[in-house]
Amino acid sequence: MALEFNKVVAVIDVDDDLASLIMETASKLTADAGELHAIDSNPFITTFESPYAAGALEADTQAHQADAKRRKEDMNALKAKFAPGATVAVLDGDPSRDAASYAKKIDADLIVIGSQQKTWWKRLLLGSESLDMLREAPCAVFVVTNAHVKRVKAKG
């Protein structure tokens, strides 16, 4: 008997080289009658914080909207290729908190995420979304790693 889950959330960064494998893995772990939700996050990043930088803030807003549109298109392409029945969303904000909140809201059984397996120093300096997700998750978490990528390639 294979592992299957009824409500799965695939947390994907479309700019990450693991994006396709995360979607494919999440699709395979979702039961036939289950629900797959694929989400990406698009945090709003400002370049200026001055009250005199209204033009810069408007440019940041336009760039944010354009990036959200691009991310949604890329997510829909992954959906078409790996999971036509999936629900796709691009959320604003912090990826790990947004994903954990989303999973809790839909009462998910599993979250599938990717990890680039940073060294200790890189985790310390840059942070780790996958570690944050493990801490915040309201359910089981399956982490797609570079080792998993190698294993899938070897099989296939």
C-alpha positions in Angstrom: 0.0 0.0 0.0 1.4 3.4 -1.0 1.2 6.5 1.2 -1.7 8.6 0.1 -3.1 11.8 1.7 -6.5 13.4 1.3 -5.5 17.0 1.5 -2.0 18.0 0.4 -0.4 21.4 0.1 2.5 21.7 -2.2 4.6 24.8 -1.2 6.4 25.8 -4.4 8.8 28.6 -5.3 8.5 28.7 -9.1 12.0 30.2 -9.3 13.5 27.1 -7.5 14.9 24.2 -9.5 12.9 21.8 -7.3 9.5 23.3 -8.3 8.6 20.6 -10.8 9.6 17.7 -8.6 7.7 19.2 -5.6 4.5 19.4 -7.7 5.1 15.9 -9.1 5.8 14.4 -5.7 2.7 16.1 -4.1 0.5 14.9 -6.9 1.7 11.3 -6.4 1.1 11.5 -2.6 -2.5 12.8 -3.1 -5.2 10.2 -3.0 -7.3 9.8 -6.2 -10.3 11.4 -4.5 -8.1 13.8 -2.6 -7.3 17.5 -3.0 -4.0 19.0 -4.0 -3.4 22.7 -3.3 -0.3 24.2 -4.9 0.8 27.5 -3.4 3.6 30.0 -4.0 4.4 33.1 -2.0 5.1 36.5 -3.3 6.3 38.7 -0.5 6.1 42.4 -1.0 9.6 43.9 -1.0 10.0 47.7 -0.9 13.1 49.4 -2.0 12.4 52.7 -0.2 10.9 53.5 3.2 10.9 57.3 2.9 7.6 59.3 2.7 9.2 61.2 -0.2 9.5 58.0 -2.2 5.9 57.7 -3.4 7.1 57.1 -7.0 9.4 54.3 -5.9 6.6 52.7 -3.8 4.3 52.8 -6.8 7.0 51.1 -8.9 7.5 48.5 -6.2 3.7 47.8 -6.2 3.7 47.4 -10.0 6.7 45.1 -9.9 5.0 43.1 -7.1 1.8 42.7 -9.2 3.8 41.7 -12.3 5.7 39.1 -10.3 2.5 37.7 -8.8 1.0 37.4 -12.3 4.2 35.6 -13.6 4.2 33.3 -10.6 0.5 32.4 -11.2 1.2 31.6 -14.8 4.2 29.4 -13.9 2.0 27.6 -11.2 -0.7 27.0 -13.8 1.9 25.5 -16.1 3.0 23.1 -13.4 -0.6 22.3 -12.7 -1.3 21.5 -16.3 1.8 19.2 -16.5 1.5 17.3 -13.2 -1.9 17.8 -11.5 -4.7 19.2 -13.7 -7.2 19.0 -10.8 -5.1 21.0 -8.3 -6.1 24.3 -6.8 -3.4 26.9 -7.4 -2.8 30.1 -5.4 -0.1 32.8 -5.0 -0.1 34.2 -1.5 1.4 37.5 -0.3 3.7 37.4 2.7 6.1 35.1 4.4 6.3 31.7 2.7 6.5 29.4 5.7 3.9 31.3 7.8 1.5 31.6 4.8 1.8 28.0 3.9 1.3 26.8 7.5 -1.8 29.1 7.8 -3.1 27.8 4.5 -2.6 24.2 5.5 -4.4 24.8 8.8 -7.2 26.6 7.1 -8.0 23.7 4.8 -7.2 21.0 7.4 -4.3 19.5 5.3 -2.9 16.1 6.0 0.5 16.8 4.4 2.7 19.6 3.3 5.3 19.0 0.5 8.2 21.5 0.4 11.6 21.6 -1.1 15.0 22.2 0.7 18.3 23.2 -0.9 20.0 21.7 2.2 22.1 24.8 3.1 25.2 24.4 5.2 25.0 25.5 8.8 26.5 28.9 8.1 24.1 29.6 5.2 21.2 28.6 7.4 22.4 30.9 10.1 23.0 33.9 7.7 20.2 33.4 5.2 17.6 31.5 7.2 15.8 28.4 6.1 12.2 28.3 4.9 12.1 24.5 5.2 13.1 24.6 8.9 10.6 27.4 9.6 7.9 25.3 7.9 8.8 22.2 10.0 8.3 24.4 13.1 5.1 26.0 12.0 3.4 23.1 10.2 0.0 21.9 11.5 0.5 18.4 9.9 3.0 16.1 8.4 5.7 17.5 6.2 7.5 15.8 3.3 10.7 17.5 2.3 12.0 17.1 -1.3 15.8 17.3 -1.1 18.6 17.1 -3.6 19.1 13.5 -2.5 15.4 12.8 -3.5 16.1 14.5 -6.9 19.1 12.1 -7.5 17.0 9.1 -6.5 14.2 10.0 -8.9 16.6 10.6 -11.8 18.3 7.2 -11.1 15.0 5.4 -11.3 13.8 7.1 -14.3 
